[in-house]
Amino acid sequence: MDLGDYTTALEYLVMSKNYETAFEVARQNGQIQLFADILGNQATPDDLVKIASHYEHERNFLLAGKYYALAGQNDKVIEFARI
């Protein structure tokens, strides 16, 4: 991480199943999309809601809606469709 190689750092953290640390590193360094991409199909609904919440906080409602939809939170998706 000190070298700015977030891809390798996040891949390592995800491979070692250290999802909380990976999320925090991604959040603090503006790499949430990279984190989501690395998680891929192994993302749990809780992971997807965390990602969606991050985007909601950032007021990126399109990506928030996408990740809420992937998490099965259809009520939140409908809420964003009204914005």
Secondary structure by P-SEA (a helix, b strand, c coil): ccccaaaaaaaaaaaacaaaaaaaaaaaaccaaaaaaaacccccaaaaaaaaaaaaaacaaaaaaaaaaaacaaaaaaaaaac
